[in-house]
């Protein structure tokens, strides 16, 4: 705009209303730029506030029983990991396979006369009795009914929260030796 004023033809000056319109446009662009910056800062503040609320809620879960979704668990190397097996109907036999991050089966448990909802514990040992290293493990469930037909089954993690970990902006709960992200919590039981 300054350049335009310097190079303006004095015999044909810019009309006042054109000049005012350009000033208004520059002012609007500046205001929009400021608003955009403020919205970005507000988004960062909202994210930090949400994380703070999430962290506060998580610490209130210590000692409470929670149910989480998913078939993965983080073995911490301490205690026993307890998880649930949910079947579409009772089964005569269910096989629970725990796999390491590479997909290798480390422990297989066979359960007989299984109800629709069953608790299973794992002490962190492989089939041969050796202790497995800390890490992420997955749980697979396969089940059969009395006539040999397949019964649909899924794993879930349920237990008492004994520790909350706040690390790198993530909140996780330790439930019976397994580490689970806060986002997987499905239900919380009253104390």
Secondary structure as a PSIPRED ss2 file (coil, helix, strand):
# PSIPRED VFORMAT (PSIPRED V4.0)

   1 X C   1.000  0.000  0.000
   2 X H   0.000  1.000  0.000
   3 X H   0.000  1.000  0.000
   4 X H   0.000  1.000  0.000
   5 X H   0.000  1.000  0.000
   6 X H   0.000  1.000  0.000
   7 X C   1.000  0.000  0.000
   8 X C   1.000  0.000  0.000
   9 X C   1.000  0.000  0.000
  10 X H   0.000  1.000  0.000
  11 X H   0.000  1.000  0.000
  12 X H   0.000  1.000  0.000
  13 X C   1.000  0.000  0.000
  14 X C   1.000  0.000  0.000
  15 X C   1.000  0.000  0.000
  16 X H   0.000  1.000  0.000
  17 X H   0.000  1.000  0.000
  18 X H   0.000  1.000  0.000
  19 X H   0.000  1.000  0.000
  20 X H   0.000  1.000  0.000
  21 X H   0.000  1.000  0.000
  22 X H   0.000  1.000  0.000
  23 X H   0.000  1.000  0.000
  24 X H   0.000  1.000  0.000
  25 X H   0.000  1.000  0.000
  26 X H   0.000  1.000  0.000
  27 X H   0.000  1.000  0.000
  28 X H   0.000  1.000  0.000
  29 X H   0.000  1.000  0.000
  30 X H   0.000  1.000  0.000
  31 X H   0.000  1.000  0.000
  32 X H   0.000  1.000  0.000
  33 X H   0.000  1.000  0.000
  34 X H   0.000  1.000  0.000
  35 X H   0.000  1.000  0.000
  36 X H   0.000  1.000  0.000
  37 X H   0.000  1.000  0.000
  38 X H   0.000  1.000  0.000
  39 X H   0.000  1.000  0.000
  40 X H   0.000  1.000  0.000
  41 X H   0.000  1.000  0.000
  42 X H   0.000  1.000  0.000
  43 X H   0.000  1.000  0.000
  44 X H   0.000  1.000  0.000
  45 X H   0.000  1.000  0.000
  46 X H   0.000  1.000  0.000
  47 X H   0.000  1.000  0.000
  48 X H   0.000  1.000  0.000
  49 X H   0.000  1.000  0.000
  50 X H   0.000  1.000  0.000
  51 X H   0.000  1.000  0.000
  52 X H   0.000  1.000  0.000
  53 X H   0.000  1.000  0.000
  54 X H   0.000  1.000  0.000
  55 X H   0.000  1.000  0.000
  56 X H   0.000  1.000  0.000
  57 X H   0.000  1.000  0.000
  58 X H   0.000  1.000  0.000
  59 X H   0.000  1.000  0.000
  60 X C   1.000  0.000  0.000
  61 X C   1.000  0.000  0.000
  62 X C   1.000  0.000  0.000
  63 X C   1.000  0.000  0.000
  64 X C   1.000  0.000  0.000
  65 X E   0.000  0.000  1.000
  66 X E   0.000  0.000  1.000
  67 X E   0.000  0.000  1.000
  68 X E   0.000  0.000  1.000
  69 X C   1.000  0.000  0.000
  70 X C   1.000  0.000  0.000
  71 X C   1.000  0.000  0.000
  72 X E   0.000  0.000  1.000
  73 X E   0.000  0.000  1.000
  74 X E   0.000  0.000  1.000
  75 X E   0.000  0.000  1.000
  76 X C   1.000  0.000  0.000
  77 X C   1.000  0.000  0.000
  78 X C   1.000  0.000  0.000
  79 X C   1.000  0.000  0.000
  80 X C   1.000  0.000  0.000
  81 X E   0.000  0.000  1.000
  82 X E   0.000  0.000  1.000
  83 X E   0.000  0.000  1.000
  84 X E   0.000  0.000  1.000
  85 X E   0.000  0.000  1.000
  86 X E   0.000  0.000  1.000
  87 X E   0.000  0.000  1.000
  88 X C   1.000  0.000  0.000
  89 X C   1.000  0.000  0.000
  90 X C   1.000  0.000  0.000
  91 X E   0.000  0.000  1.000
  92 X E   0.000  0.000  1.000
  93 X E   0.000  0.000  1.000
  94 X E   0.000  0.000  1.000
  95 X E   0.000  0.000  1.000
  96 X E   0.000  0.000  1.000
  97 X E   0.000  0.000  1.000
  98 X E   0.000  0.000  1.000
  99 X E   0.000  0.000  1.000
 100 X C   1.000  0.000  0.000
 101 X C   1.000  0.000  0.000
 102 X C   1.000  0.000  0.000
 103 X C   1.000  0.000  0.000
 104 X C   1.000  0.000  0.000
 105 X E   0.000  0.000  1.000
 106 X E   0.000  0.000  1.000
 107 X E   0.000  0.000  1.000
 108 X E   0.000  0.000  1.000
 109 X E   0.000  0.000  1.000
 110 X E   0.000  0.000  1.000
 111 X E   0.000  0.000  1.000
 112 X E   0.000  0.000  1.000
 113 X E   0.000  0.000  1.000
 114 X E   0.000  0.000  1.000
 115 X C   1.000  0.000  0.000
 116 X C   1.000  0.000  0.000
 117 X E   0.000  0.000  1.000
 118 X E   0.000  0.000  1.000
 119 X E   0.000  0.000  1.000
 120 X E   0.000  0.000  1.000
 121 X E   0.000  0.000  1.000
 122 X E   0.000  0.000  1.000
 123 X C   1.000  0.000  0.000
 124 X C   1.000  0.000  0.000
 125 X E   0.000  0.000  1.000
 126 X C   1.000  0.000  0.000
 127 X C   1.000  0.000  0.000
 128 X C   1.000  0.000  0.000
 129 X C   1.000  0.000  0.000
 130 X C   1.000  0.000  0.000
 131 X E   0.000  0.000  1.000
 132 X C   1.000  0.000  0.000
 133 X C   1.000  0.000  0.000
 134 X C   1.000  0.000  0.000
 135 X E   0.000  0.000  1.000
 136 X E   0.000  0.000  1.000
 137 X E   0.000  0.000  1.000
 138 X E   0.000  0.000  1.000
 139 X E   0.000  0.000  1.000
 140 X E   0.000  0.000  1.000
 141 X E   0.000  0.000  1.000
 142 X E   0.000  0.000  1.000
 143 X E   0.000  0.000  1.000
 144 X E   0.000  0.000  1.000
 145 X C   1.000  0.000  0.000
 146 X C   1.000  0.000  0.000
 147 X C   1.000  0.000  0.000
 148 X C   1.000  0.000  0.000
 149 X C   1.000  0.000  0.000
 150 X E   0.000  0.000  1.000
 151 X E   0.000  0.000  1.000
 152 X C   1.000  0.000  0.000
 153 X E   0.000  0.000  1.000
 154 X E   0.000  0.000  1.000
 155 X E   0.000  0.000  1.000
 156 X E   0.000  0.000  1.000
 157 X E   0.000  0.000  1.000
 158 X E   0.000  0.000  1.000
 159 X E   0.000  0.000  1.000
 160 X E   0.000  0.000  1.000
 161 X E   0.000  0.000  1.000
 162 X E   0.000  0.000  1.000
 163 X E   0.000  0.000  1.000
 164 X E   0.000  0.000  1.000
 165 X E   0.000  0.000  1.000
 166 X E   0.000  0.000  1.000
 167 X E   0.000  0.000  1.000
 168 X C   1.000  0.000  0.000
 169 X C   1.000  0.000  0.000
 170 X E   0.000  0.000  1.000
 171 X E   0.000  0.000  1.000
 172 X E   0.000  0.000  1.000
 173 X E   0.000  0.000  1.000
 174 X E   0.000  0.000  1.000
 175 X E   0.000  0.000  1.000
 176 X C   1.000  0.000  0.000
 177 X C   1.000  0.000  0.000
 178 X E   0.000  0.000  1.000
 179 X E   0.000  0.000  1.000
 180 X E   0.000  0.000  1.000
 181 X E   0.000  0.000  1.000
 182 X H   0.000  1.000  0.000
 183 X H   0.000  1.000  0.000
 184 X H   0.000  1.000  0.000
 185 X E   0.000  0.000  1.000
 186 X E   0.000  0.000  1.000
 187 X E   0.000  0.000  1.000
 188 X E   0.000  0.000  1.000
 189 X C   1.000  0.000  0.000
 190 X C   1.000  0.000  0.000
 191 X C   1.000  0.000  0.000
